[in-house]
Amino acid sequence: MAKLKEYYGKTLLEIEGGKIKEYYGKTLYEIDGDKVKEYYGKNIFEIDGDKIKEYCGKTLLEFDGEKLKRYCGPTIYEVDGSKIKEYCGKNLYEVEGVLSRREWMALLAILFAS
């Protein structure tokens, strides 16, 4: 079972067995080499150095509002108020809010439509 821990006052997810789980115990991401997979097993991103790429190999563009953002800095991506951040490979992700299944479907639609 995934355990929660604090990092600078914010709740983080702990990695167990290569999986990152959300608070309710559902698998949110899986890490397989350099690939990040979403819960349903589809590859969304590849991490190549400081670049974030779409599964089909396209480099993500920067958007506003509800859309995905790409950064060269510590923030990997941000979706509608839910931020996932990288912390020097130790505390890999920070989740502020959890995307619903509907939001994931909208995210996938944005990704694969571009």
N, C-alpha and C positions, 0 to 999 in steps of 0.2 A: 504494500500500500504506500502511496506517495505521501511524503511528509512535507509540511510547510515550514519554511524558515524565514527569518527576517534579514534584510539587507538594507542598511541605511534607513530603517524604519518602515520598509515596504515588504509585503509578503511575497516570498519567492517560492517557486516550485523546486523540488529536489529531483535529481536525476537518479533513477534506479533501473539498472539493467538496460541502459541505453534508451529508456523511454522517459519522456517528460509527461507527467500527468497533471491534470487540473485538479482543483480542490475536491470535486465530486467523484474523483477516481476514474474518470474517463480519459483515455489516452488522447492528448491534444497533438503532440508531435512525436515523431520517431526520428532518431538520428542514425543514419546509416552511411558511414564514411563522411563525405562532404555534402550529402544530400539531406534535406529536411523534408519530411513527409507529413502531410496532414492526416487527420484521424482516419479518413476512409482509405488510406494507403496510396493516394495519388501524390506524386512528387510536385511540389510547388516551386521550391527554390534550390539552386545549387550555390554554394558559397565558394568563390574562387578568389583567394586573397581578400581584398577589401571590397570586392565587387559582389553584388547579389544578382543572380541571374534567374530568369524564369526557367521552368523545366524544359521548355523547347529551345533554350539556349539564348533567348533574347535578354539583353540587359534592361532591367526595369527603368521606367522613366519616373519623374517626380510629378506627383499630382497633389491636389488640395482636397480638403474636406474628407469625404468618406473613402476616397481612393487611396491606393497604395503609394507610399513614398520610399524612395531609395536614397541612402546616405552613404558617404564614405567614412563617416565617423562611427561612434558606438551604437547609434540606433539602427537596428536592422530594418524594421519596418513599423509602420503605424497605420492602423485601420480604425477609423471612426472612434477615436478615444481609447482604443485598446493598444497599448504600446508594448512591443517586445524588444528588449535591449540585450546587448552582449556585454559581459563584464570580464574582459581579459581571459576568456576561456575557463574561468573558475565558476562563477555564478553566471551561467550562460544566458538565462532568460529572466525577464521580469514581465509579468502579465498584470496589466491594470484593467480589470474587467475581463470577462471571458466571452468570446464570440459565440453567438447562438448558431444553430445549424442553418438557419435562414441567412445569417450574415456570412457564414462560410460559403454557402451556395452563391451569394452575391459576389463574394470575393473571387471565387473560381470563375464566375461569368466574366468579371472584369479582366482577370488574367488571361483567359483563353480567347477573349474577344479581341485583345490587342495584338 
